[in-house]
Amino acid sequence: GGKSIICLSSTTDDGGESRIRPLLREGEGVTIPRSEVHYVITEYGSAYLYCKTIQEKALVLIEIAHPKFRPWLLEEAIRLGYLKKGQTLKSKTAYPENEEREIELKTGRKIIIRPAKASDAGGIQEIFYHMEKNDIYTRFFTHLDSLTEQKAQYLCNVDYENEMAFTAVTGERENEKVIGSSCYFVDHTDNLADVAYMIRPEWQKCGLGSALQQRMAEYAKSRGLRGFKANILAENIKMQQVMKKGDKVTFSRYGNEFEVVSLF
């Protein structure tokens, strides 16, 4: 009934090879079947593997490999059919575990807001497929029937530098559920970041949007950004209310849209 945990350095002692590899070498044995491994931990993070698909396992393992070997591992995983063609991995650093926060919402429920990972794409798609049609329109400025893997990756596969994304999750880490997401993309011409949010309907109106906004602002300030900006449809009252909670907020209306700037 125990959990199998494998802790290892991401590279060999001389740093010349990755200890996370796409295939076993000839003659190498297996001491723990892959179906029984719960966690693999390196200096770049931890990957929970139990009951995951091959695709999910491949991606989370590459995310905790040494950055210099990630492009090769990604290429090999695609070649072997573990991952879809076009899969990318933007992060070149360790997962910023110190940026995880436990938040208590105004309903009294506690959730975790943590940095997003490329492997969160499925959870982002789940949010989309539970959203009301009108919420989809106000979020994406168009009527979408589906959220492709590529679009979901855009919202969570970030470099933690010029791009940042957070996911709000509930439940045990082994079986967590993504209930909200936020992301920003830095515009170096004005040192502001474009922001966007998605929240499952049953988790709206409980302060989650404001919690994500506050967490994003805290992180952005630490990176030296001046503030956030967003184009919001006039009918998107929820997003306007979230942005109004900034320190210095200006709304400029152009037709059916507001251009909102929130300075720190």
C-alpha positions as CSV (number, residue, x, y, z in Angstrom):
1,G,0.0,0.0,0.0
2,G,3.1,2.3,0.1
3,K,4.1,4.8,-2.5
4,S,7.1,4.1,-4.7
5,I,9.3,7.2,-4.8
6,I,12.4,7.4,-7.0
7,C,14.8,10.3,-6.2
8,L,17.7,10.9,-8.6
9,S,20.0,13.5,-10.0
10,S,18.8,14.6,-13.4
11,T,22.2,13.9,-14.9
12,T,25.2,11.6,-14.5
13,D,27.9,12.7,-12.1
14,D,29.9,14.4,-14.9
15,G,26.8,16.1,-16.3
16,G,27.3,14.5,-19.7
17,E,24.1,12.4,-19.8
18,S,20.5,12.6,-18.7
19,R,19.4,10.1,-16.2
20,I,15.9,10.5,-17.6
21,R,16.0,8.7,-21.0
22,P,13.4,7.8,-23.6
23,L,14.4,4.1,-23.8
24,L,16.3,1.6,-21.7
25,R,19.7,0.5,-23.1
26,E,20.4,-3.0,-24.1
27,G,21.0,-5.2,-21.1
28,E,19.5,-2.7,-18.5
29,G,17.1,-4.2,-16.1
30,V,13.9,-2.9,-14.5
31,T,13.7,-3.1,-10.7
32,I,10.4,-1.3,-10.2
33,P,7.6,-1.7,-12.9
34,R,6.5,1.6,-14.3
35,S,2.9,0.8,-13.3
36,E,4.0,0.9,-9.6
37,V,6.0,4.1,-9.6
38,H,4.2,7.0,-7.9
39,Y,6.8,9.8,-7.8
40,V,10.1,10.6,-9.6
41,I,11.9,13.5,-8.0
42,T,15.0,15.4,-9.3
43,E,16.5,18.8,-8.4
44,Y,14.2,20.3,-11.0
45,G,10.9,19.2,-9.5
46,S,8.7,16.2,-8.9
47,A,6.6,14.2,-11.3
48,Y,3.5,12.2,-10.2
49,L,3.2,9.2,-12.5
50,Y,0.7,6.7,-10.9
51,C,-2.2,5.9,-13.2
52,K,-1.1,8.5,-15.8
53,T,-1.1,7.8,-19.5
54,I,2.1,7.4,-21.5
55,Q,1.7,10.9,-22.9
56,E,1.2,12.4,-19.5
57,K,4.2,10.5,-18.0
58,A,6.5,11.5,-20.8
59,L,5.7,15.2,-20.5
60,V,6.0,15.4,-16.7
61,L,9.3,13.5,-16.7
62,I,10.7,15.8,-19.4
63,E,9.6,18.8,-17.3
64,I,11.9,17.6,-14.4
65,A,14.9,16.7,-16.6
66,H,17.9,18.9,-16.8
67,P,17.1,21.9,-19.1
68,K,19.9,21.1,-21.6
69,F,18.5,17.7,-22.3
70,R,14.8,18.7,-22.5
71,P,14.9,19.5,-26.3
72,W,16.4,16.1,-27.1
73,L,14.0,14.3,-24.8
74,L,11.1,16.1,-26.3
75,E,12.2,15.3,-29.8
76,E,12.7,11.6,-28.9
77,A,9.3,11.4,-27.2
78,I,7.6,12.8,-30.4
79,R,9.6,10.5,-32.6
80,L,8.6,7.5,-30.5
81,G,4.9,8.5,-30.5
82,Y,4.7,9.3,-26.8
83,L,3.9,12.9,-27.5
84,K,2.1,14.7,-30.4
85,K,4.0,16.4,-33.1
86,G,4.2,20.1,-32.3
87,Q,4.5,19.7,-28.5
88,T,6.9,22.3,-27.0
89,L,8.3,23.0,-23.6
90,K,9.2,26.6,-23.0
91,S,10.6,26.4,-19.4
92,K,14.3,26.2,-19.2
93,T,14.6,26.3,-15.4
94,A,13.5,24.3,-12.4
95,Y,9.8,24.4,-11.6
96,P,9.3,27.3,-9.2
97,E,7.9,25.3,-6.3
98,N,8.5,28.2,-3.9
99,E,5.8,30.2,-5.8
100,E,3.0,27.8,-4.7
101,R,0.5,29.2,-2.3
102,E,-2.5,27.9,-0.3
103,I,-5.3,30.3,-0.4
104,E,-8.5,30.5,1.6
105,L,-11.5,31.8,-0.5
106,K,-14.3,33.9,1.0
107,T,-16.4,30.8,1.2
108,G,-13.9,29.3,3.6
109,R,-12.6,26.6,1.1
110,K,-8.9,26.2,0.7
111,I,-7.3,25.8,-2.7
112,I,-3.7,25.8,-4.1
113,I,-2.5,28.4,-6.6
114,R,0.6,27.2,-8.2
115,P,2.8,27.9,-11.3
116,A,1.3,26.3,-14.4
117,K,3.1,23.4,-16.2
118,A,2.8,22.3,-19.8
119,S,1.2,19.1,-18.5
120,D,-1.7,21.3,-17.2
121,A,-3.1,21.6,-20.8
122,G,-5.7,18.8,-20.2
123,G,-7.0,20.6,-17.1
124,I,-7.2,23.9,-19.0
125,Q,-9.3,22.2,-21.6
126,E,-11.6,20.8,-18.9
127,I,-12.3,24.3,-17.7
128,F,-13.2,25.4,-21.2
129,Y,-15.6,22.5,-21.8
130,H,-17.5,23.4,-18.6
131,M,-17.8,27.1,-19.4
132,E,-21.0,28.8,-20.5
133,K,-21.1,29.8,-24.2
134,N,-21.3,33.5,-23.2
135,D,-18.2,33.2,-20.9
136,I,-16.3,31.6,-23.8
137,Y,-17.2,34.5,-26.1
138,T,-16.2,37.2,-23.6
139,R,-13.0,35.4,-22.8
140,F,-11.9,34.7,-26.4
141,F,-13.8,37.4,-28.3
142,T,-15.2,34.7,-30.6
143,H,-17.5,31.7,-30.5
144,L,-15.4,28.6,-30.0
145,D,-16.7,25.1,-29.9
146,S,-13.4,23.5,-28.8
147,L,-10.1,24.4,-27.3
148,T,-7.3,22.7,-29.2
149,E,-4.3,21.2,-27.5
150,Q,-2.2,24.0,-29.1
151,K,-4.4,26.8,-27.6
152,A,-4.4,25.1,-24.2
153,Q,-0.6,24.9,-24.3
154,Y,-0.4,28.6,-25.0
155,L,-2.3,29.2,-21.7
156,C,-0.1,27.1,-19.5
157,N,3.2,26.3,-21.2
158,V,5.3,29.3,-20.2
159,D,8.9,30.2,-19.6
160,Y,8.3,31.8,-16.1
161,E,10.2,34.9,-17.3
162,N,8.4,36.9,-20.1
163,E,5.4,34.7,-19.7
164,M,3.8,33.4,-16.6
165,A,0.7,31.3,-15.8
166,F,-0.9,30.0,-12.6
167,T,-3.4,27.3,-12.1
168,A,-5.8,27.0,-9.2
169,V,-6.3,23.4,-8.1
170,T,-8.2,21.5,-5.5
171,G,-7.9,18.0,-4.1
172,E,-4.9,15.9,-3.3
173,R,-1.8,16.4,-5.3
174,E,-2.1,12.9,-6.7
175,N,-5.6,13.6,-8.0
176,E,-5.8,17.4,-8.2
177,K,-8.5,19.2,-10.3
178,V,-7.8,22.4,-12.2
179,I,-10.5,24.9,-11.3
180,G,-9.0,28.1,-12.6
181,S,-6.1,29.5,-14.6
182,S,-4.5,32.8,-15.3
183,C,-1.6,33.9,-17.5
184,Y,0.3,37.0,-18.6
185,F,2.5,37.9,-21.5
186,V,5.0,40.8,-21.2
187,D,5.0,43.7,-23.6
188,H,8.5,45.1,-23.5
189,T,7.4,48.3,-25.2
190,D,5.7,49.6,-22.1
191,N,6.7,47.0,-19.4
192,L,3.1,46.0,-18.9
193,A,1.7,42.4,-19.2
194,D,-1.4,41.3,-21.0
195,V,-3.5,39.2,-18.7
196,A,-6.3,36.6,-19.1
197,Y,-8.3,34.3,-16.8
198,M,-10.5,31.2,-17.0
199,I,-12.5,29.8,-14.1
200,R,-14.9,26.9,-13.9
201,P,-18.5,28.1,-13.5
202,E,-19.1,26.4,-10.1
203,W,-16.0,28.2,-8.7
204,Q,-17.0,31.7,-9.9
205,K,-18.3,34.3,-7.4
206,C,-16.2,33.0,-4.6
207,G,-13.2,35.2,-4.9
208,L,-11.1,32.9,-7.0
209,G,-10.6,35.5,-9.8
210,S,-9.4,38.1,-7.4
211,A,-7.1,35.6,-5.7
212,L,-5.5,34.7,-9.1
213,Q,-5.2,38.4,-9.9
214,Q,-3.5,39.1,-6.6
215,R,-1.1,36.2,-7.0
216,M,-0.3,37.3,-10.6
217,A,0.4,40.8,-9.4
218,E,2.6,39.7,-6.6
219,Y,4.7,37.6,-9.0
220,A,4.8,40.4,-11.7
221,K,6.0,43.0,-9.2
222,S,8.8,40.7,-8.2
223,R,9.9,40.6,-11.9
224,G,9.9,44.4,-12.1
225,L,6.7,44.9,-14.2
226,R,4.8,48.2,-14.1
227,G,1.3,46.6,-14.2
228,F,-1.3,44.7,-16.2
229,K,-3.4,45.6,-19.2
230,A,-6.3,43.9,-20.9
231,N,-8.9,44.4,-23.6
232,I,-12.3,43.5,-22.1
233,L,-15.7,43.4,-23.8
234,A,-18.2,45.9,-22.3
235,E,-20.5,43.0,-21.4
236,N,-17.8,41.2,-19.5
237,I,-18.7,42.6,-16.1
238,K,-16.9,39.8,-14.2
239,M,-13.5,40.6,-15.7
240,Q,-14.0,44.3,-15.2
241,Q,-14.7,43.7,-11.5
242,V,-11.5,41.7,-11.2
243,M,-9.4,44.4,-12.9
244,K,-10.9,47.2,-10.8
245,K,-9.3,45.7,-7.7
246,G,-5.9,46.9,-8.8
247,D,-4.1,49.9,-7.2
248,K,-4.3,52.4,-10.1
249,V,-6.8,51.4,-12.7
250,T,-7.9,53.3,-15.8
251,F,-10.7,52.3,-18.2
252,S,-10.7,53.6,-21.8
253,R,-13.7,52.7,-24.0
254,Y,-13.4,52.0,-27.7
255,G,-16.6,50.9,-29.2
256,N,-17.7,47.7,-27.5
257,E,-14.4,47.2,-25.7
258,F,-12.6,48.6,-22.7
259,E,-8.8,49.0,-22.7
260,V,-7.9,48.6,-19.1
261,V,-4.5,49.4,-17.5
262,S,-3.8,48.5,-13.8
263,L,-0.6,49.9,-12.5
264,F,1.1,48.5,-9.4
